[in-house]
Amino acid sequence: MSAYELARSGMRTLLAEKLPFPRIKVCGGCIAPAGLHRLQAIGMITPECEWHGPALDTVRLVSRVGSIRLPIKPYQSVDRRLFDQHLVEKAVDLGVVFVQGARAVVMPNDHVRIEYEGSTFELRPGVVVVADGLGGSSLRERNEFQWHVSSHSPIGLGAIVQDQRAPRKTSEITMVIGAGGYVGFAPLNDDWVSIGSALPAQLVRQLGPAEAVARILRTARVQDDRIAQAMWKGVTQLTRHRRRIAHKRVLVVGDAAQYVEPLTGEGMSWAIQCASTIVPFAARVLNDVDVTRAWSVHCRRTLRSRGFICRAATRAVRSPGTFRIVANLAKQSTLPGIVSRRLCWCSK
């Protein structure tokens, strides 16, 4: 997104990616309406694109004390292998130079050291955008960008599995909530399902990914044979923020900047919203203007309300007592729609 917008504004742009594409990424497998609207507005996606699965208009919350179905504004199911490749191709179409299998490190002087195909290069860009996620190492030489990690932060796990049961079409996101964590299921095309979860770090270390996910499902009285066969991919502790997200010529975006444990479909939309507004800040950096405070304030204001809603919602549903109250209230005809409108991020 950042590379696309910078190139669209006329800046020469290099996009350096550590892994070869397409690649599997830990993800809940869907995008909130706010993210979709922004992608459509700048022309990165169109209705005829083939990167997506079904539209999702219902979320089902499952706990050991019951279940709730809430109508939602349509989210979009996505296979990140196809979706991310599509975004890269759109950026390349605008002239972005895309390099796969390149390791980049931002040096203290804002130069960028790139290791690629056995050689090392040092670049002197006018502006550096870091978007290497939660576990990235691009800023390891820059102490001013240190992480602050919540002591109660869960660990993220994800997998893509094929549904071996009778083929069926569904437009439903399923969130199974257990003791201290949750597991989300979003349908993809061709009977594949994306599984994303946030689990207690101690539980994952003690049992391993598959058994930790199975434990959460069992506490909610859910059995799923696909869990044991899945190839799980993990990310480090989720809830965190950097000491700063801009300094000198460096701007940080997406999960690499900050991460609050999201509702399903939110994470990508957070990154999209901030990255799509990066051009004026990058232009100021190129003119030797210090945007350290301005970029930080802009990103945090953009996401503040969503972070509050997500924290409140994820903590509330993990409490059996609170979940039971919400389930009873949801039986009222008007309440589910009111709740879903607050929980779904439909616009900025």
N, C-alpha and C positions, 0 to 999 in steps of 0.2 A: 504493500500500500504506500509506504513512504517513498520507495524508489519510483513508483508509478507517478505519484504527485510531483516529485522533484523533477523528473524528466518532462512531465507535462508542462511544467513552468519554464522549461528551457535549460535546465541545469544538466551538465554532463554527469552521469550517474553510474557508479559501479555497484553491483549487488553481489556480495561475497557470501556464499552459503557453505557451511561446514560439511553437510551431508549431501550425497547425490539424490537427485529427484527422479521419480517420486519416492517419498519416504513416509513411513508410518509415524504418526504423532499422537501423543496422549491427548485426548480431546473428548468432550461430551458428545460430539457428533452433530451439533446443530447450532444455528445462528439465530439470534434474536431479531425481531423486526427492525429495530433501530440500526443494526449493522447492515441488514439487507438494503434498507432504504438508502444508506450512505453509498454502498457499493453501486447501486443502480443509478444514483444521482450523478456519479462521476464517470459512468460508462464502463466499469470493470466487469459487470455481469449484465446479462440480458436474459429474457425468459427462455430463449432457445438454447442456452448453454447446457451442456450435458454433465456438469460437475456435481449435480445435486441429486438427492433422493427425494422421497415424498415430502409434501408439506405436512406439518404437525400442528394440529389444532386442539389437542387435549393433553393435559399432564395428569398422570395418576400417581398419587403419593401413597405408598404402602408402608405400614408399620405393624408391629405385633398387636396393636390395639385397634386396627381397622384400616380402611383405605378411603381416599378422597379422590374424586375426579373433578378437575377444574377445566372449564373451557378457556382457551388462550387465543390471542391473535396469532395467526399462523407463523410458526418458526419454520426454518428450512433445514432439513436433514442434509448433511454433507459428508462425503468421504474425503478426508483430508488429503489422501494421495492424489485425487483428481482435482480437488478444489485449489490446493496450493500450487499445483502445476499450472492450472488455468491462470491464476493471478500472476505467476512469473511470466507466462507467455504474453499476457497483456502488457506487462511492463517492458518486456523485450521489444514488443511491437512499437513502443514509443522511443526506442533507442537505448534502453538500459543495457549495459554490458553485464551479463550474468555469468558468474564463475562458480562452478560446483566443486566440492571437495577442497575448499580453501579455508584455512584457519587464519583468523584475523585477531590481532591484539592491538589495542589502542595504547600507544606509548605516552609517557608523561608530557612530552612536547606536542601532543595531539597528532603526531604522525601515526600511520597505521602499518604495522608489520604483517605481511601476508605470507604464509607458507603454502606453496602450491606446486604439486608435482615434483617434489624434491628440491625446489628452489625457494629462496626467501627474497621478498621484495619489500621495500619501504616506500610508502606513498605519502604525499603531503597534500591531503584534501583540504578544501576550504571549509567544509563542514563534515562531521562524522555522525551518522545516525546508528545507534546500537540497538538492535532488536533481536538479541540472542536468547531470549526466554529466561526461565528461572534458573537453569543450570549452566548458563553460558559462561565462558571464561574470557570474553573479549576485553573486559575491564579489570583483569587481575592485576595489572600494573598501576592501577589508579585507586589509591586508598580513599580518595574523597567520595567514591561511589560505593562504599561498603554497604552490605545488606544489614538490615535489622529484621530478624526472623522471630515471629511470635513463638513463645515457648509451648503454646498449645496448638501449633499449626499441624494440620493433617498432611499426609503424603498422598500425592496423586498417582493413580494407576489407571491404565487404559488398555483396551484390546479390541480387535475387530474379529467377530466370530460369525460363522455361518449358522443359520437357524436350521437344524436338522429335522425339526418337526414339520408337520404339514404346512406347505406354503400358504401364507396368508398376507393380505395387505392390511396395514395399520397406519393410522395417523396419530399415534399416541406415544408420548414420552412417558416412560415408567421410572419413578424414583423410589428405590427401596431404602428405607431409613432404619438403621439399626443402632446398636449401642455405640455411640460416639462417631458414627460415620454414615455414608450413604453410597449407593451404587445406582447409576443411571443407565438406562437402556434406550437407545434411539435407533429406529429402523433405517437401514440404508437400502439401496437398490439390490435386486437379485437375492433377496432373502438373507442378506448380511445385516448384522447388528453391531453398532458401535457401543462399547461399554466404557463408561467413565466413572471413576470413584474417588472419593476423598475419605481416607481411613486414618485412624490413629497410628502415629509413627511406631509406637511400641508394639502394636498388634502386628503390623507388617514385618517388623524385624523378628518378632517371635515366631510367627507362623509361616511367613513367606507370602507372596502376592495372592496365589490362588486360594489358599486356605483362609487368608484374612478376608477376602471378598466373600467366600462361602460362609464364614462365620457371621458377617453382617446380614447376609440373606437369611440364615437360619434363625437369627434373633427376630426377624420379621416374618418367620414361618414361610419362607420362600425357598424352593428347591430348584436349582438350575444345573443340569448336567453339563452345560457348555463351559462352565467356569474352570473345571479341572483341565480341559484340553486347550484353553486359550493361551496364546503367547503374550504374556503380560509385559508391558513397557511402563516404567515408572519415571516420575520426576521427583525432585527433592521437595522439602517441606513447602507448602503452598503459600500460607499467609505471611507476607513479608513486604517490606518497602526499602528502597535505597536511601542512604543518607542524603543524597541529592540526585536529581535526574537530569541535570544539565550543568556543564562547567566549561568555560572557554568555548572551544569549537565542537564540543560533544553534546548531542541530544540523545536521550534514552527514551524508547517508546515500548508500548506493549507490556508483556509479562516481565520484560527485563527491567522495567521501571518500578512497578508495584503490582501486588496481586492480593486481592481479597477473595476468599473462598466464594465462588459465584454460584448463582442458580444456573441450572442447565441452559446453555446457549448464550451466556453473558460474556464469557471471557474473550472470545474473538471480537465481539461487538465493542468492548472496551478499547481493545487495541485499534480497531478500525476507526473509532471516533477520534482518538488523539492523533493517529498517524495521518489521517486525511486533512488535518489542519496544520501540518508541519511547515508548509512552504513559507509563510511570512516570517516565521522564526528563523528558518534556515537562511532566508534572504538577509535578515538582520545580522546573523553571524558572519555572513560573507562580507558585510560592510563594517566588520569589527565592532559590532554592538554586543554588549554582554546581556544575554537573555537567560542567565542562570535562574533568576527569580521568576521572570515572566513565564517561562516554559513550565516550571514547577507549579506555579499558581494556576495556569491555564488547565493543565492536565488534572490536577486535583479537584478543581471546581467542576470540570466536566463529569467526573466520576463520583463525586462525593455522595450524592443522593443515592446512586445505585449501590455503592458500597454499603451504606447504612441499611438499605432495604435487604440486601443479600445477607448481611451478618445477622440481622434480626430474624429473617425467615429461616435460615439454616439452623440457627440455635433453637428457635421455637419448635420446629418440627421434630427435633431430636428428643424433646422431652415428652414421654408418654402421656403425662397429664395434659400438657398443652395440646398435643396432637388430638387427644380424645375430645377436648373442648372444641377445637376447630372442626373436627369431623362432624360433631353434633350440630354446630352452627351452619355447616355447609349444606345441611338438609333443607335449610330455608331457601326458597326459590331464587331470591335476588342476591344472596351473599356470594355464591361462587363467582358470579360475573364481576362483582365489586372487587373481590380479592384478586382475581386474575388480572384485572386492569392495573392494579397497583404492583403486582409482581412482574408483569411482562414489560420489558423495555421496548416500547413501540416507537418512540421518537426521542430526540435529544432533550 
